[in-house]
Amino acid sequence: MVKNKIGKMQVDRGSESADGESIGHVRWNTLSTSYKVDVKKACRFFEWLEKIFSPMTLMGIGCERMNPIPCLILAHIAPGWVGGILSCATCT
């Protein structure tokens, strides 16, 4: 399972906190926040991450045997540097 496509950021705005900030859940590729996080801050973080990890390669390991599947997101960060994030994807 190798993908060179960046998924669209998905935002689920739940409600508002006491100070008026929108709280909810944000997802980008196999990465996601917990529920009840500050949506604006989470979106800014994933937008920053998307710039760094574009283009990227997503590799799933053990697709037939494990669930959730460990996923490694790799990107060329700078000349001579490769960065990565270890995440997971659920296939049910």
C-alpha positions as CSV (number, residue, x, y, z in Angstrom):
1,M,0.0,0.0,0.0
2,V,1.9,3.0,-1.2
3,K,0.2,6.4,-1.9
4,N,1.6,9.6,-3.1
5,K,-1.6,11.5,-2.6
6,I,-2.3,13.9,0.3
7,G,-5.8,13.5,1.6
8,K,-8.1,16.5,2.2
9,M,-8.2,17.8,5.8
10,Q,-11.5,16.8,7.4
11,V,-12.9,19.0,10.2
12,D,-15.7,17.9,12.5
13,R,-16.7,21.0,14.5
14,G,-18.4,19.9,17.7
15,S,-19.3,22.8,19.9
16,E,-17.8,25.9,21.4
17,S,-15.7,26.1,24.5
18,A,-16.3,28.7,27.3
19,D,-14.1,31.2,25.6
20,G,-15.9,30.9,22.2
21,E,-13.3,28.7,20.5
22,S,-14.6,26.0,18.2
23,I,-13.8,22.5,19.5
24,G,-14.1,19.3,17.6
25,H,-12.0,16.7,15.7
26,V,-9.6,17.2,12.8
27,R,-8.2,14.5,10.5
28,W,-5.5,14.5,7.8
29,N,-4.5,11.3,6.1
30,T,-4.0,8.7,8.9
31,L,-3.3,11.4,11.5
32,S,-6.1,12.8,13.7
33,T,-6.7,14.8,16.9
34,S,-8.7,13.7,19.8
35,Y,-12.2,15.1,20.2
36,K,-12.7,18.4,22.0
37,V,-9.5,20.1,20.6
38,D,-9.3,23.7,19.4
39,V,-10.2,23.3,15.8
40,K,-8.3,26.5,14.6
41,K,-5.1,25.4,16.3
42,A,-5.4,21.8,14.9
43,C,-6.1,23.1,11.4
44,R,-3.0,25.4,11.6
45,F,-0.9,22.5,12.7
46,F,-2.1,20.2,9.9
47,E,-1.7,23.0,7.3
48,W,1.9,23.5,8.5
49,L,2.5,19.7,8.4
50,E,0.9,19.4,4.9
51,K,3.4,22.0,3.5
52,I,6.3,20.0,4.9
53,F,5.0,16.6,3.8
54,S,4.0,17.5,0.2
55,P,4.8,15.4,-1.7
56,M,4.9,12.4,0.5
57,T,4.8,8.6,0.4
58,L,2.5,6.6,2.7
59,M,3.4,3.0,3.4
60,G,1.2,0.5,5.2
61,I,2.9,-2.5,6.8
62,G,1.1,-5.9,7.4
63,C,-2.1,-5.0,5.5
64,E,-3.3,-8.6,5.4
65,R,-2.5,-9.5,9.0
66,M,-2.9,-6.5,11.3
67,N,-5.6,-4.0,12.1
68,P,-5.0,-1.2,12.6
69,I,-2.2,-1.1,10.1
70,P,1.0,0.7,11.0
71,C,1.6,3.5,8.5
72,L,4.8,5.4,7.8
73,I,4.5,8.8,6.2
74,L,7.8,9.8,4.6
75,A,8.8,13.1,2.9
76,H,11.9,14.7,1.6
77,I,12.4,17.5,4.1
78,A,15.6,19.2,2.8
79,P,18.6,18.2,0.7
80,G,19.9,15.1,2.3
81,W,17.1,14.8,4.9
82,V,14.1,12.5,5.0
83,G,11.5,12.9,7.7
84,G,8.7,10.6,8.8
85,I,5.7,10.1,11.0
86,L,4.5,6.8,12.3
87,S,0.8,6.5,12.4
88,C,-1.9,3.9,11.7
89,A,-4.9,3.2,9.5
90,T,-8.0,1.2,10.4
91,C,-9.3,-1.2,7.7
92,T,-12.6,-2.2,9.0
